[in-house]
Amino acid sequence: MSLAMIALALAAQAADQQSYCELRGDKLVPTVQVTATDQDWYADGQELVVGKKRYVKYGFPQILGPDDLQNWKAKGAVPVLIKSGSSYDGIVYVPSSKTLCEFQPYRLVESTPKKR
């Protein structure tokens, strides 16, 4: 593989991993335009549904730094993130503030097997 191909692959990967939060001076500032607070499902306390999986709120919103999470999927226009450098463990995060780098964790709802 040529160096140009490797550089293109790395640039595409970096663009795909757009930062959700950045340091401006001495403040952490969110870069996402759409948060879960804009959505009815969040305001009404409904489950987060991504694909065929269901998630429920898990604790309180958390302030996280620019390298703590990575993009995973999306619920409409709202990014759904997972912890950086780890594999998916059933905990996901959605942005919950337009002024803070705050994220609401959700945990996977285990489906129960149907009885016969």
C-alpha positions, 0 to 999 in steps of 0.5 A: 500500500502506498503512503498516499493511500495510507494518508487518505485512509487516516484522513478519512478515519479522522474525519469519521471520528469528529470530536464532540467536545473541544478545549477553547482556552480554559473551557470545554465546549461541546461541538455537537449541534443536536443534543438529546434534550431537543428530542421528545424521547429524552424529555419524556423519559422514554427508552433510547432505541438504536437499531433493534436495541433498547436502552434506559437512562443509567444514572446522572449526566456526566461531564466528559473530556474530548478523548473520553468517548468515540462516535458509535451510531446515531439516533436520528441527528443525535450522536450515540457514543461509547467509551474511547478505546474500548469495545461496546459494553452495553453502555452508550452516551448521548449529548445532554447539554448545548453549553457543557460537555455533558453526556447522559449514559444509557444501559442496554435492556436485556431482552427476556426469552419468550416462554413457551 
